[in-house]
């Protein structure tokens, strides 16, 4: 398995993002973008499995994990701005972006607004929209009632809805602990930003190659939601993982890596060393 190095990227005064780096210097850069309340740890199963052809980076977003917690700036466009600043800070000229769940929203904003920096986009269980999903609205109402310290039982229940089959208990415990690091105000502001945004508009203007991966046991996202993404992004391709829930890379990390490697090989010109 690949060694993971923990580093820090200062983006601006008062905002430093810790990030995990793994893989090989000559590999194609791949930047992983986690969901709200998570941290870089969400991608530990993938980072450990990176082959020599890939060089992975997984930042913890502002307010999350051990990242700095500015008083504001928790809308999707704020996270997208941070993502571009992260690419600059660590010297990545062009990358494949992999967004999980709500992390796919800032990832696709960047893919649409900075096509010169993005060679490909992979969406792992990412919603097209949240406006038509009663379960998400109910979750949003519960988040707005949170106060510090965050109740562990709330996070355990929240995490339990993410998977449809058993995953490593150590990973789940780690992710619960990472979620508990996030202050109530960051939970509230991040979820409010997602629910108030016109998420379908963030699908406009994406011209880079796009791969959509979705588990058919996802309690949050029906197939029709994923069809909206396919209709909006020309040439986007859907891979359906049967019997898999919302967080596909926790349940099927080996398969995700295999499909990611194939996607990157199709996306990158033959012999391309990757841009750093």
C-alpha positions, 0 to 999 in steps of 0.5 A, spaced: 500 500 500 502 507 498 504 511 504 500 517 506 504 524 507 500 529 511 502 536 509 499 543 510 497 548 505 497 556 507 492 559 502 491 566 505 492 569 512 488 565 517 486 559 512 491 553 512 488 547 509 491 540 512 492 535 506 494 528 505 498 526 499 500 519 496 502 516 490 508 517 485 511 524 483 511 522 476 503 520 476 497 524 474 495 529 479 488 527 482 485 532 487 480 529 492 474 533 495 470 531 501 463 531 503 461 536 508 463 534 515 468 530 513 475 531 512 481 528 508 480 521 512 474 520 507 479 518 502 484 514 506 482 507 503 483 510 496 490 514 497 492 507 500 491 504 494 494 509 489 498 505 483 504 508 480 500 512 475 497 517 480 499 522 485 493 523 490 492 530 494 486 530 499 485 537 502 481 538 508 476 543 507 475 550 511 472 549 517 473 541 517 477 536 520 484 540 523 483 546 517 482 553 520 475 555 521 474 562 518 468 566 521 464 565 514 465 563 507 461 556 507 458 556 500 459 552 495 463 557 491 467 559 497 469 552 497 471 552 490 475 558 491 479 555 496 480 549 491 483 553 486 487 556 491 489 549 493 492 548 486 496 554 486 499 553 493 501 546 492 503 547 485 498 543 481 498 546 474 492 541 471 489 535 475 483 530 475 478 532 480 474 527 484 468 529 488 464 525 493 457 527 495 457 534 496 464 535 495 462 534 488 459 541 487 465 545 488 469 540 484 464 541 478 464 549 479 471 549 478 471 544 472 466 549 469 470 555 471 477 553 470 477 548 464 485 550 463 486 547 470 482 541 470 483 535 465 477 530 468 472 530 473 469 524 477 463 525 481 462 519 486 455 519 489 454 527 487 447 530 487 444 534 481 440 538 486 437 537 493 431 541 492 427 535 490 429 530 496 425 530 502 430 526 506 435 531 505 430 537 507 429 533 513 436 532 514 437 540 513 432 541 519 436 537 524 442 540 522 440 547 523 438 544 530 445 542 532 449 546 538 456 545 540 458 540 542 455 535 537 451 529 539 455 523 537 449 519 537 446 524 531 453 523 527 453 515 528 445 515 525 448 520 520 454 516 518 449 509 518 445 512 512 451 513 508 453 505 507 448 499 505 453 494 506 459 493 512 465 497 511 471 497 516 469 499 523 475 503 524 474 507 518 467 509 520 469 510 527 475 515 524 469 519 520 465 519 526 471 523 530 472 527 524 465 529 523 465 531 531 471 536 530 466 540 526 463 546 530 455 546 529 456 553 526 460 550 520 455 544 519 449 549 519 452 554 514 455 549 510 448 545 509 445 552 508 449 554 503 448 547 499 440 548 500 440 555 498 444 554 492 441 553 485 445 546 484 443 545 477 446 551 475 453 549 477 452 543 472 453 548 466 459 550 462 463 543 464 466 541 458 472 536 461 471 529 460 466 527 466 465 520 469 459 519 474 459 513 479 453 511 483 451 506 487 444 503 486 442 503 493 443 510 495 438 512 499 439 520 498 440 519 490 435 516 485 438 514 478 433 520 475 438 525 479 444 522 476 440 522 469 440 530 470 448 530 471 448 526 464 444 530 460 447 537 463 454 534 461 456 533 454 459 526 454 459 524 461 459 517 462 455 513 468 458 507 472 452 504 476 455 500 482 449 494 484 448 493 491 452 499 493 450 505 498 451 513 498 459 513 499 461 508 494 469 509 495 468 506 502 464 500 500 468 499 493 475 502 494 478 497 489 473 498 484 473 505 484 481 505 484 480 501 478 475 505 474 479 512 476 485 509 473 481 507 467 478 514 466 485 517 467 488 513 462 483 515 457 483 522 459 490 524 459 494 524 452 499 518 451 505 519 455 503 525 459 507 525 465 502 529 469 502 537 470 505 539 477 
